[in-house]
Amino acid sequence: MTDAQTIASRFIEAVNDRDFDALSRLVDEDIALDSLTGQRTLGVDPLRAWIMNYLRHFDETFNDVVLMHDAFGQRVAADMTARGTYRETMSGFPEASGQSYSIPSVFVFEIEDGAITRLSHYRNLRIFERELAG
């Protein structure tokens, strides 16, 4: 596993463990998050707030993680399964009633000088919304 893959793996573990201190140590102070809802968040504190807010709505963990990296060791893609429970309605999504879901999800990490500088989160939102709608 490359250093970049190790950093990406630790980030996913930190999210799954809800260890926001570990998460903060893995990211650059000016990290950019491109979320699955199309929002861009800049900075470690806004990233932490965004993740905490997201997890309030979606009690989600990432499993079956497959990591891939570029030839330069600066970008890592994590193809995984997001499994969770939709527990609080999020604006723009169907009403929450404790629906369980399992859906493919992808993170793309950009890593410079041992820190994550950009994180993009992708999934098929139409399939996700169908799963939440029941």
Residue, then its C-alpha position, 0 to 999 in steps of 0.5 A: m500500500t502506498d503512503a497515499q493509500t494508507i492516508a486514504s484508508r485511515f481517513i475512511e477508518a476515522v469516519n467509520d469510527r467517528d474519530f474526528d480528531a484523527l480525521s483532522r490530523l489527516v487533512d490539510e488545513d485548507i482541504a476542499l470537500d466536493s460533497l455528493t450533494g454538489q456543495r464545496t466546503l473549504g477548511v478543516d473545521p467546515l469539513r468536520a461540521w459537514i461530516m458531522n451534519y451528514l452523519r446526523h442524517f445518515d448513520e453510515t459506514f463504508n465497507d468493502v473498500v478497494l483502493m486505487h492510486d495514480a502513478f504519482g502517488q498523489r491521488v487515491a480512489a476508494d471504491m466501497t459500499a456505503r451502508g447505513t440508516y436514514r434517521e433524520t430527513m435531509s433537505g432535498f431527500p425523501e422523508a426519513s423513517g429509519q430506512s436502511y440502505s446499501i449503495p456503491s460509493v466513491f471517494v477520490f482523495e488528492i494528497e500533498d505532503g502527507a495530507i489530504t488537500r481535496l476530497s470528492h464524494y460520488r454516488n448515483l443520487r437517483i439510486f440512493e434516493r430510490e433506496l431511501a424512498g422505499 
